[in-house]
Amino acid sequence: ILLKPTKKDQLEERLVYDAPVYKTSERRGTLSTTGHSTNFVLDMRLPTEKPPQYWVQQGVALLCQLDN
């Protein structure tokens, strides 16, 4: 995955889902001082044709590591 830094004012206006990225499939961990789980990495902006709420209800997330 290529992460390309872009200024907000240069982003194309389109419908996106901010998918959470986790280190493992266990969507839990110790809460850090930022209020996020220690298992949370970042939000990945994914283009979509459906409203973001649809993906939230489906429980869509990205993982850095698969279970063995």
Contacts in CASP RR format, 6 or more apart in sequence:
PFRMAT RR
TARGET T0000
AUTHOR 0000-0000-0000
METHOD contacts of the structure
MODEL  1
ILLKPTKKDQLEERLVYDAPVYKTSERRGTLSTTGHSTNFVLDMRLPTEK
PPQYWVQQGVALLCQLDN
1 44 0 8 1.000
14 47 0 8 1.000
15 47 0 8 1.000
15 48 0 8 1.000
15 49 0 8 1.000
15 50 0 8 1.000
15 51 0 8 1.000
15 52 0 8 1.000
16 45 0 8 1.000
16 46 0 8 1.000
16 47 0 8 1.000
16 48 0 8 1.000
16 52 0 8 1.000
17 45 0 8 1.000
17 46 0 8 1.000
17 48 0 8 1.000
17 50 0 8 1.000
17 52 0 8 1.000
17 55 0 8 1.000
17 56 0 8 1.000
17 60 0 8 1.000
18 43 0 8 1.000
18 44 0 8 1.000
18 45 0 8 1.000
18 46 0 8 1.000
18 52 0 8 1.000
19 43 0 8 1.000
19 44 0 8 1.000
19 45 0 8 1.000
19 46 0 8 1.000
19 55 0 8 1.000
19 60 0 8 1.000
19 61 0 8 1.000
19 62 0 8 1.000
20 27 0 8 1.000
20 40 0 8 1.000
20 43 0 8 1.000
20 44 0 8 1.000
20 61 0 8 1.000
20 62 0 8 1.000
21 40 0 8 1.000
21 41 0 8 1.000
21 42 0 8 1.000
21 43 0 8 1.000
21 44 0 8 1.000
21 61 0 8 1.000
21 62 0 8 1.000
21 63 0 8 1.000
21 64 0 8 1.000
22 37 0 8 1.000
22 39 0 8 1.000
22 40 0 8 1.000
22 41 0 8 1.000
22 61 0 8 1.000
22 62 0 8 1.000
22 63 0 8 1.000
22 64 0 8 1.000
23 39 0 8 1.000
23 40 0 8 1.000
23 41 0 8 1.000
23 63 0 8 1.000
23 64 0 8 1.000
23 65 0 8 1.000
24 39 0 8 1.000
24 63 0 8 1.000
24 64 0 8 1.000
24 65 0 8 1.000
24 67 0 8 1.000
25 63 0 8 1.000
25 65 0 8 1.000
25 66 0 8 1.000
25 67 0 8 1.000
26 39 0 8 1.000
27 37 0 8 1.000
27 39 0 8 1.000
27 61 0 8 1.000
28 37 0 8 1.000
28 39 0 8 1.000
29 37 0 8 1.000
29 38 0 8 1.000
29 39 0 8 1.000
30 37 0 8 1.000
30 38 0 8 1.000
31 37 0 8 1.000
31 38 0 8 1.000
32 38 0 8 1.000
41 64 0 8 1.000
44 62 0 8 1.000
46 55 0 8 1.000
48 54 0 8 1.000
48 55 0 8 1.000
END
